[in-house]
Amino acid sequence: MSEASERPKKEEEEEEEVTPEPEEDSDDSSGEEAAGNTEMDFLRNLFSSTLGLGSPEKVLDDLTLEGVARYIKSGKCKNIICMVGAGISTSAGIPDFRSPGTGLYANLQKYNLPYPEAIFQIDYFKKHPEPFFALARELYPGQFKPTICHYFMKLLKDKGHLRRCYSQNIDTLERVAGLEGEDLIEAHGTFFTSHCVSCSKEFNLDWMRDQIFSDDVPQCDGCSSLVKPDIVFFGESLPVRFFTSMKMDFPRCDLLIVMGTSLQVQPFAGLVGRVSKSCPRLLINMEKAGQADPMLGLLGFGGGMDFESDKAYRDVAHISTCDDGCLALAELLGWKEELTELVKKEHGRIDSQDQREKSKGAAANESSASEAPAAKKEE
């Protein structure tokens, strides 16, 4: 699943993802602390702007994709953070949530839900897990291949530019593309691991896959309680690592790349305001997102994006699909051939692996079928 990459959000007006998008509501102290920090950031910006202090440095020579490419090539850019949402996985075949007719929410009638978002509500899931696991069979990780955008982030890592990828998606495609645990903050959780809702015993991806495709509701082999993938449902707190890592990562960020997200789901959306005031921010998306409140923008504070005002100095919007935007940036960096070769090689490897697994499965089925008549004859 990707938005079965991003987590759903009731107030969110735009699609984005299959990865359900979780609500910000959290009784976790880390969430409260993050909210407090946001208020302090606001006050700090207010006083700074009012008193004319701390004029931000303009790092980009031009607020275009070409300007971003020149900055990366300058050698000054070693701590890039990527913030990504469901839009980076739609080209892999994973539906978003809210597109009319094709989005996930428009096609849940068969599950007889009280309302579409209920399929990702933790209280509803605990009472009626069947709809979620039926949907998971359709969108399960491992049935899709990473996109050009995923492999572009892998190139950033290989070339020593990537500090971290913060993802709203739960489809695990970042991992398939070659990002590892330390490279990733899976803000809305992941299918990579699962836990029993009662005794907290952990189960791996293969175990959960076997359970889901056996048409059984996954149950703990220790206490027989329900086992839930480690994705963040409505009503659950975000992972603690999300809050602890953002405090270390964002002050050090020297380029923020935001891709495939509407930046409407908190606290994830608020991360764009946690970089330094001089840090350039690039948005690659089908439409502009994350823009500052107009009144706050006029006053020069608030962490939102500013692409068009007279005071714009660091934010760049490249309106395109995520794959096209990454290809365009890769070409400007001189990486396009390397990127396309990487995608071709890795997709070929995945196809070969899938074929081997299918052949093994077919051989096992043939063996079982041949043994059954022999056993019957002996009887």
C-alpha positions in Angstrom: 0.0 0.0 0.0 1.3 3.5 -0.6 -0.9 6.8 0.6 -1.4 2.4 0.5 1.3 5.2 0.5 0.0 8.0 2.6 -2.2 7.9 5.6 -5.7 9.2 5.3 -7.0 12.4 6.8 -10.6 13.4 7.1 -10.0 17.1 6.6 -7.7 16.6 3.7 -9.2 17.7 0.5 -6.7 16.3 -1.8 -6.0 12.8 -2.8 -2.6 11.8 -2.3 -1.4 8.4 -1.5 -2.3 5.0 -1.0 -0.6 5.4 2.3 -3.1 6.2 4.8 -2.4 9.6 6.4 -2.7 9.7 10.1 -4.2 12.5 12.1 -1.9 14.7 14.2 -4.0 14.1 17.3 -1.7 12.5 19.8 -1.6 12.4 23.5 2.1 11.6 23.3 4.3 14.1 25.1 6.5 14.3 22.0 3.5 15.6 20.0 2.8 18.2 22.6 6.4 19.2 22.7 6.4 19.5 18.9 3.4 21.8 19.1 5.1 23.9 21.7 8.2 24.2 19.5 6.0 25.4 16.6 4.6 28.2 18.8 8.1 29.2 19.8 9.2 29.2 16.2 6.3 31.5 15.4 7.2 33.9 18.2 10.8 33.8 17.3 10.0 34.7 13.7 7.6 37.4 14.8 10.2 39.2 16.9 12.9 38.7 14.4 10.7 40.2 11.6 9.4 43.0 13.7 12.8 44.1 14.9 14.4 43.6 11.5 16.8 41.0 12.9 18.4 38.0 11.2 17.8 38.8 7.5 18.0 35.3 5.8 20.8 34.6 3.4 19.8 33.9 -0.2 21.5 30.7 -1.1 20.1 30.0 -4.6 21.2 32.2 -7.5 17.8 31.6 -9.2 14.5 30.3 -7.9 14.2 27.6 -10.5 15.1 24.0 -10.9 18.3 25.1 -12.6 19.2 27.2 -9.6 18.6 24.2 -7.3 20.8 22.0 -9.6 23.7 24.5 -9.5 23.5 24.6 -5.7 23.7 20.8 -5.4 26.6 20.8 -7.9 28.4 23.5 -5.9 29.5 21.0 -3.3 27.8 22.9 -0.5 24.8 20.6 -0.3 25.5 17.5 1.9 22.4 17.3 4.1 19.4 17.0 1.8 16.1 16.0 3.4 13.4 14.6 1.3 9.7 14.8 2.4 7.5 12.5 0.4 3.9 11.5 0.1 1.6 9.2 -2.0 2.3 11.1 -5.2 5.7 9.5 -5.5 4.1 6.0 -5.7 1.1 6.5 -8.0 3.1 5.8 -11.1 3.9 2.4 -9.6 0.2 1.6 -9.8 -0.8 2.4 -6.2 -4.0 4.5 -6.1 -4.2 7.7 -4.1 -7.0 8.3 -1.6 -9.3 10.9 -3.0 -9.2 11.1 -6.8 -12.8 10.9 -8.0 -13.7 7.5 -9.4 -10.2 6.0 -9.1 -9.1 7.0 -5.5 -9.2 4.5 -2.7 -12.1 6.1 -0.9 -14.3 6.0 -4.0 -14.0 2.2 -4.3 -14.7 0.9 -0.7 -18.4 0.4 -1.1 -18.0 -3.4 -1.2 -16.7 -3.4 2.4 -20.0 -1.9 3.8 -18.1 0.7 5.9 -20.0 3.3 8.0 -17.8 5.9 6.2 -14.7 5.4 4.0 -12.1 6.5 6.6 -13.3 3.9 9.1 -11.1 1.3 7.3 -8.2 3.1 8.9 -9.7 3.9 12.3 -8.0 2.0 15.1 -11.2 1.4 17.1 -13.1 0.2 14.0 -10.2 -2.0 13.0 -10.1 -3.8 16.4 -13.8 -4.7 16.1 -13.9 -5.3 12.4 -10.4 -6.1 11.0 -11.7 -8.0 7.9 -12.2 -5.0 5.6 -8.7 -3.7 6.2 -7.1 -7.0 5.5 -9.2 -7.5 2.4 -8.0 -4.2 1.2 -4.4 -5.1 2.1 -4.5 -8.1 -0.2 -5.2 -5.8 -3.1 -2.5 -3.2 -2.2 0.1 -5.3 -0.3 3.8 -4.3 -0.5 5.8 -6.5 -2.8 3.3 -6.2 -5.7 4.7 -2.9 -6.9 8.1 -1.7 -8.1 9.7 1.6 -6.9 9.4 4.6 -9.2 12.0 6.9 -10.8 11.5 9.2 -7.8 12.4 6.4 -5.3 15.6 5.7 -7.2 16.5 9.4 -7.5 16.5 9.4 -3.6 18.8 6.3 -3.7 21.2 8.2 -6.0 21.2 11.1 -3.5 22.2 8.7 -0.9 24.9 7.0 -3.0 26.4 10.4 -3.9 26.6 11.5 -0.2 23.9 14.1 -0.4 20.9 12.5 1.5 20.6 13.1 5.2 17.2 11.4 5.6 13.9 10.7 3.8 10.8 11.5 5.8 7.9 9.5 4.2 4.2 9.5 4.7 3.9 6.3 2.7 3.5 2.7 4.1 4.2 0.9 0.9 7.9 0.2 1.8 9.0 1.2 -1.7 11.7 3.4 -0.3 13.3 0.3 1.2 12.9 -1.8 -2.0 14.7 1.0 -3.8 17.7 0.7 -1.5 17.1 3.1 1.4 17.8 1.5 4.7 16.3 1.9 8.2 18.8 4.7 9.1 18.0 6.6 5.9 14.2 6.6 6.6 11.7 8.1 8.9 8.4 6.3 8.1 6.2 8.9 9.7 2.9 7.0 9.2 4.4 3.6 10.0 5.1 0.6 7.8 4.1 -2.9 6.8 7.8 -3.9 7.3 6.9 -5.1 10.9 3.7 -6.0 12.7 2.8 -6.4 16.4 0.2 -8.2 18.5 -2.3 -5.7 19.9 -2.3 -7.5 23.2 1.2 -8.9 24.0 3.2 -6.8 21.6 5.0 -9.8 20.0 6.7 -8.7 16.8 6.1 -10.4 13.4 8.0 -9.7 10.1 6.9 -8.8 6.6 6.9 -12.4 5.3 4.8 -13.7 8.1 2.2 -10.9 7.7 2.1 -11.5 3.9 1.4 -15.2 4.4 -1.4 -14.5 6.8 -3.0 -11.9 4.6 -2.9 -14.0 1.4 -4.3 -17.0 3.3 -7.5 -15.0 3.7 -7.2 -15.4 7.5 -7.3 -12.5 10.0 -3.7 -12.5 11.4 -3.6 -13.8 15.0 -0.7 -14.0 17.4 0.7 -17.4 17.8 1.4 -16.6 21.5 -1.9 -15.2 22.8 -4.3 -15.5 19.8 -5.0 -11.8 19.7 -5.2 -9.7 16.6 -1.9 -8.7 14.9 -1.7 -5.3 13.3 0.9 -4.0 10.8 2.9 -1.1 12.3 1.1 1.5 10.3 -0.4 4.5 12.0 -4.2 4.4 12.1 -6.4 7.3 13.0 -6.4 7.5 16.7 -2.8 6.4 17.1 0.4 8.4 17.9 3.1 8.8 15.3 6.4 6.9 16.0 8.6 8.4 18.7 11.5 8.3 16.3 9.7 10.9 14.1 9.8 13.5 16.8 13.3 12.7 18.1 14.9 12.6 14.6 13.3 15.8 13.3 15.0 17.8 16.1 18.4 16.6 14.9 17.9 16.6 11.2 16.0 19.7 10.2 18.4 22.3 11.8 21.2 20.7 9.8 19.3 20.5 6.5 20.9 22.5 3.6 18.2 21.6 1.0 14.6 20.4 1.6 13.0 18.5 -1.3 9.2 18.0 -1.0 7.6 15.5 -3.4 4.1 14.1 -4.0 2.3 15.5 -1.0 -0.3 18.2 -0.4 1.3 19.1 2.9 -2.1 19.1 4.6 -1.6 16.4 7.3 0.0 17.5 10.5 2.4 17.2 12.2 4.2 16.0 9.0 3.3 19.2 7.0 4.8 21.4 9.7 8.3 20.0 9.0 8.8 22.5 6.2 9.0 25.2 8.8 11.7 23.5 10.9 14.6 24.1 8.5 16.8 27.2 8.9 15.5 30.4 7.3 18.2 30.3 4.7 17.6 26.7 3.7 16.3 26.4 0.1 13.1 24.3 -0.4 12.1 22.6 -3.6 8.6 21.3 -4.2 8.0 18.8 -7.0 4.3 18.2 -7.2 1.3 18.4 -9.5 0.2 21.6 -7.8 1.6 24.1 -5.4 1.3 23.1 -1.7 2.4 24.2 1.7 2.0 27.9 1.1 2.0 30.2 4.0 -1.2 31.8 5.3 -1.5 35.0 3.2 -1.6 37.4 6.3 1.4 35.7 7.9 3.2 35.7 4.6 2.8 39.5 4.2 4.4 39.9 7.6 7.3 37.7 6.7 6.8 34.9 9.2 5.2 31.5 9.4 6.9 28.5 8.1 4.9 28.0 4.9 6.3 28.1 1.4 6.5 31.4 -0.5 6.8 30.9 -4.3 5.5 34.2 -5.7 5.6 37.1 -3.3 8.1 40.0 -3.6 9.8 38.5 -0.5 10.3 35.0 -2.0 14.0 34.1 -1.7 14.3 30.4 -1.3 11.3 28.4 -2.4 11.0 26.7 -5.8 7.9 25.0 -7.2 8.4 22.6 -10.1 4.9 21.6 -11.3 5.0 18.1 -12.8 4.7 14.5 -11.8 7.3 13.4 -9.3 9.0 11.1 -11.8 9.3 13.9 -14.5 10.6 16.4 -11.9 13.3 14.0 -10.7 14.3 13.2 -14.3 14.5 16.9 -15.1 16.7 17.5 -12.0 18.8 14.5 -12.7 19.5 15.8 -16.2 20.5 19.2 -14.9 22.9 17.4 -12.5 24.3 15.2 -15.2 22.8 12.1 -13.6 20.0 11.2 -16.0 21.7 8.3 -17.8 22.8 6.9 -14.4 19.3 7.2 -13.0 17.6 5.6 -16.0 20.1 2.7 -16.0 19.6 2.2 -12.2 15.8 2.0 -12.7 16.2 -0.5 -15.6 18.7 -2.7 -13.7 16.7 -2.7 -10.5 13.3 -3.4 -12.2 14.9 -6.2 -14.1 16.3 -7.7 -10.8 12.9 -7.5 -9.2 11.2 -9.1 -12.2 13.7 -12.0 -12.1 13.3 -12.5 -8.4 9.5 -12.6 -8.8 9.8 -15.1 -11.6 12.0 -17.4 -9.4 9.6 -17.2 -6.6 6.7 -18.1 -8.9 8.6 -21.0 -10.3 9.4 -22.3 -6.9 5.7 -22.0 -6.0 4.6 -23.8 -9.1 7.1 -26.6 -8.4 5.9 -27.0 -4.9 2.3 -27.2 -6.1 3.2 -29.9 -8.6 5.1 -31.9 -6.0 2.1 -31.8 -3.7 -0.2 -32.8 -6.4 1.9 -35.8 -7.4 2.3 -37.0 -3.8 -1.4 -37.0 -3.1 -2.4 -39.8 -5.6 0.6 -41.9 -4.5 -0.5 -41.7 -0.8 -4.1 -42.6 -1.8 -2.8 -45.6 -3.8 -0.9 -47.0 -0.8 -4.0 -46.8 1.3 
